[in-house]
Amino acid sequence: MLLAPLRRPEPDHLTLPHGAEVLRVSLRRSPSARRLILRVSQVTGDVVLTLPPRTALATARRFAESHAGWIAARLARVPDHVPFAEGASVPLRGVPHRIVRRGSRSGTTLAEDGEGGPILSVSCEAPHVGRRVRDFLQREARADLARAVETYAAALGERPRRITLRDTRSRWGSCTASGELNFSWRLVMAPPMVLDYLVAHEMAHLREMNHSQRFWRLVAGVCPHMDAAEAWLKRQGASLHRYG
């Protein structure tokens, strides 16, 4: 009895030499894909090539190789990672703040004016600086979001059932059918008009659960800086994910 030859498992990525670099391209098959789709995340730098079910790997490789220059150019635009560490500079409401550790005794994290500009003053042992800064930013985000929600609750006559902070990569805010609002805590690092606009946007969904012309008129009517905030998010929103 003849046994069928074992099929080698399909690789999950390709490696592409490009000049002095070696590019790693993850492979993903999708039953719904009708063509090859190449994406480079401006948040993580991940390169993903989506394949239709019947596309040969050789075809995928030729496609990726023909776009190696484009991949390298996109990767060069991915911002460097900035940890929440002593000496690092992170934005708070659009203003860079240098992280300064004030001794090892546990204390309150504060945004202050320091020598050379604004600082985040952290009192803790060195290994805990990152967690303290993150906790501080999340508290500030919750406070800013709560104030903005109150403003738009008065303007729109609607109030959410609950507000939740998350660290999402795909969207900055969302509104559920049950009236719960979700926001990225990273909005507190953007200029205040951006957080304010995102709250107006999601609060408007409490009245219009769609993106119709009526919805956009509603948002523009209560948030005059809508276009400026949208433009900032398109230009610089991805950069907020480089911190922490």
C-alpha positions in Angstrom: 0.0 0.0 0.0 1.5 3.3 -1.1 1.4 6.1 1.4 0.7 9.7 0.2 3.8 11.9 0.7 3.5 14.2 3.7 2.9 17.8 2.8 5.3 20.2 4.3 3.5 22.8 6.5 3.2 26.2 4.8 5.6 28.8 6.2 4.1 31.6 8.3 6.5 34.2 6.9 9.0 35.1 4.2 12.4 36.7 4.6 13.5 39.1 1.9 17.1 40.4 1.5 17.0 44.2 0.8 20.3 45.9 0.7 21.9 45.4 4.2 18.5 44.5 5.7 16.5 41.3 5.9 12.8 42.1 5.8 10.4 39.7 7.6 6.9 39.4 6.0 4.2 37.5 7.8 1.9 35.4 5.6 -1.8 35.2 6.3 -4.3 33.3 4.1 -7.9 34.7 4.0 -10.9 32.9 2.5 -12.4 36.2 1.6 -9.3 37.7 0.0 -9.5 38.2 -3.8 -6.0 39.6 -4.3 -2.7 39.9 -2.5 -2.7 42.7 0.1 0.4 44.0 1.7 0.3 46.1 4.9 2.9 47.7 7.2 1.7 48.6 10.7 2.8 52.1 11.6 2.3 51.1 15.2 4.2 47.9 15.5 6.2 47.7 12.3 4.7 44.3 11.5 4.6 43.5 7.8 1.7 41.3 6.7 0.9 39.8 3.3 -2.6 38.5 3.0 -3.1 35.8 0.4 -6.3 34.4 -1.4 -6.8 30.7 -0.7 -5.4 29.5 -4.0 -2.5 31.8 -4.5 0.9 30.0 -4.8 3.7 30.8 -2.4 6.0 31.5 -5.3 3.6 34.1 -6.5 3.4 35.7 -3.0 7.2 35.8 -2.8 7.6 37.5 -6.2 4.9 40.0 -5.2 6.7 40.7 -1.8 10.1 41.0 -3.5 8.8 43.5 -6.0 7.6 45.7 -3.1 10.7 45.3 -0.9 11.6 49.0 -1.5 8.1 50.1 -0.5 8.3 47.9 2.7 11.6 49.3 3.7 10.4 52.9 3.2 7.3 52.3 5.3 9.4 50.7 8.1 11.7 53.6 8.1 8.7 55.8 9.1 7.7 53.7 12.1 8.5 55.8 15.2 11.1 54.5 17.7 9.8 53.0 20.9 10.0 55.2 24.0 9.7 53.4 27.3 8.2 55.0 30.4 11.7 55.3 32.0 13.6 57.9 33.9 14.9 60.6 31.6 12.5 59.7 28.7 10.2 62.4 27.3 6.5 61.6 26.9 3.6 63.9 25.9 0.9 64.9 28.3 -2.0 66.8 26.6 0.3 67.4 23.7 3.2 68.9 25.8 6.4 66.9 26.2 7.2 66.0 29.8 10.6 64.6 31.0 10.3 61.7 33.5 12.2 62.5 36.7 12.5 60.1 39.6 12.5 61.9 43.0 14.0 59.2 45.3 13.0 55.7 46.1 10.2 56.3 48.7 6.8 55.7 47.3 4.8 58.9 46.6 2.5 60.7 44.3 3.3 61.1 40.6 2.8 64.8 39.5 3.1 66.9 36.4 5.2 69.9 37.4 7.4 72.7 36.0 11.0 71.6 36.2 14.4 72.9 35.2 14.4 73.0 31.4 10.6 72.4 31.0 7.7 70.4 32.2 8.4 67.1 34.0 6.5 64.1 35.4 7.9 63.7 38.9 7.8 60.1 40.1 8.7 58.9 43.6 9.4 55.1 43.6 12.1 52.5 43.1 13.6 52.5 39.6 11.9 49.3 38.4 8.5 50.7 39.1 8.8 54.0 37.2 7.0 52.6 34.1 4.0 51.4 36.0 3.7 54.6 38.0 3.8 56.7 34.8 1.2 54.6 33.1 -1.1 54.6 36.1 -0.7 58.4 36.3 -1.6 58.9 32.6 -4.6 56.6 32.9 -5.9 58.6 35.9 -5.5 61.8 34.0 -7.2 60.3 31.0 -10.1 59.2 33.1 -10.5 62.7 34.6 -10.3 64.4 31.2 -12.8 62.0 29.7 -15.2 62.4 32.5 -15.1 66.2 32.2 -15.7 66.1 28.4 -18.5 63.6 28.8 -20.3 66.0 31.2 -19.9 68.8 28.7 -21.4 66.9 25.8 -24.1 65.3 28.0 -25.4 68.8 28.5 -25.1 69.7 24.8 -26.6 66.5 23.5 -29.0 65.5 26.2 -27.6 62.0 26.3 -25.5 60.2 29.0 -23.5 57.0 28.6 -24.2 53.9 30.8 -20.5 53.4 31.5 -17.0 54.7 30.4 -14.2 52.2 30.0 -10.5 52.9 29.4 -8.6 50.5 27.0 -5.4 50.3 25.1 -6.7 49.5 21.7 -4.7 49.8 18.5 -7.5 49.8 15.9 -9.7 52.6 17.2 -9.5 55.5 19.6 -13.1 55.2 20.9 -16.3 53.3 20.4 -19.9 53.3 21.5 -21.9 50.0 22.1 -25.6 49.5 21.3 -26.2 49.5 25.0 -24.7 53.0 25.5 -21.3 52.1 26.8 -18.4 54.2 25.7 -14.8 52.9 25.4 -11.8 55.1 24.9 -8.0 54.6 24.6 -6.2 56.1 27.6 -3.5 57.2 25.2 -5.7 60.1 24.1 -4.4 62.0 27.2 -1.1 62.3 25.4 -2.6 64.1 22.4 -3.6 67.8 22.4 -6.8 68.4 24.4 -8.9 69.1 21.3 -8.3 65.5 20.1 -9.7 63.9 23.3 -12.5 66.4 23.3 -13.4 65.6 19.7 -13.4 61.8 20.3 -15.8 62.2 23.2 -18.1 64.4 21.1 -17.9 61.7 18.4 -18.8 58.8 20.6 -21.4 60.8 22.6 -23.1 61.7 19.3 -23.5 57.9 18.6 -25.8 57.8 21.6 -28.3 59.6 19.4 -27.1 58.4 15.9 -25.6 54.9 15.9 -24.3 55.4 12.3 -22.0 57.6 10.3 -24.7 59.3 8.2 -24.7 62.9 7.2 -27.0 63.6 10.0 -24.5 62.1 12.5 -21.6 64.3 11.1 -23.8 67.4 11.2 -24.5 66.6 14.9 -20.8 66.2 15.8 -19.8 69.4 13.9 -22.6 71.3 15.6 -21.2 70.6 19.1 -17.5 70.3 18.3 -16.2 73.1 16.0 -12.6 71.6 16.0 -13.7 68.3 14.5 -11.8 68.7 11.3 -8.6 69.8 13.0 -8.7 66.9 15.5 -9.4 64.4 12.7 -6.4 65.8 10.7 -4.1 65.5 13.8 -5.2 61.8 14.3 -4.4 61.0 10.7 -1.0 62.6 10.8 0.2 61.8 14.3 -2.3 59.4 16.0 -0.1 56.3 15.4 2.8 58.0 17.2 1.0 57.7 20.5 1.5 54.0 20.5 5.3 54.4 20.6 5.2 55.3 24.3 5.3 52.9 27.2 
